[in-house]
Amino acid sequence: MITHVQRRSVLLSQHQRLRQLIAALREAAASVLAASDEPLQKRALALACAIGVFGNDLRTHLAAEEDLLGPVLRHVDAWGPVRLELLRAEHAHQRAVLDALRTDRKLGPRDMAKRACSLTADVLADMESEERDPFAESVLHDDPVILDQSRC
């Protein structure tokens, strides 16, 4: 059986990996946005590759969060069901944007770069929020006794 501390560790290490991929994706997007028409196609291929790598890891992470946190969040405290629904809604949004990036053939390289940047900003904000709330030690802990309950 996996402990809550182990769940946190797995998910936080995935966040660290996603942050690295976001940096690479943003670099590829910036390269496309700065390109003249001549080198644009080569840079667009690099952007598509970065989107693919990021997308694969993001999908894996979203599934891991749902598998590892779903059963726990539902029962962790009175806010658990709300946290779980917010998590699922954010994940659905991120998957939809990722699907659009991968399948919308009408998107030009510059629009794809802009949408990729927007998605990475959304994912970063989501990860920071998760690290403050559902991943926080005050929520996801193994000790049934909470020592300092006076903190919000």
PyMOL commands that set and color helices and strands:
alter all, ss='L'
color gray80, all
select helices_A, chain A and resi 4-34+40-76+80-103+109-132
alter helices_A, ss='H'
color red, helices_A
deselect
rebuild
show_as cartoon
